[in-house]
Amino acid sequence: MFLSHRTVSTHLYRIFPKLGVSTRAQLHAFAADDPEPG
């Protein structure tokens, strides 16, 4: 499977405001601090 740089960038651009983050490092911290239940 291949994802282009543009595809990844677009998804990150759209999800960052929804999660209240502005960098990939913040996204990583958000994901590490909020594990899925179960």
Residue pairs with C-beta under 8 A, 6 or more apart in sequence:
12 24
12 27
15 27
16 22
16 27
19 27
19 30
21 27
21 30
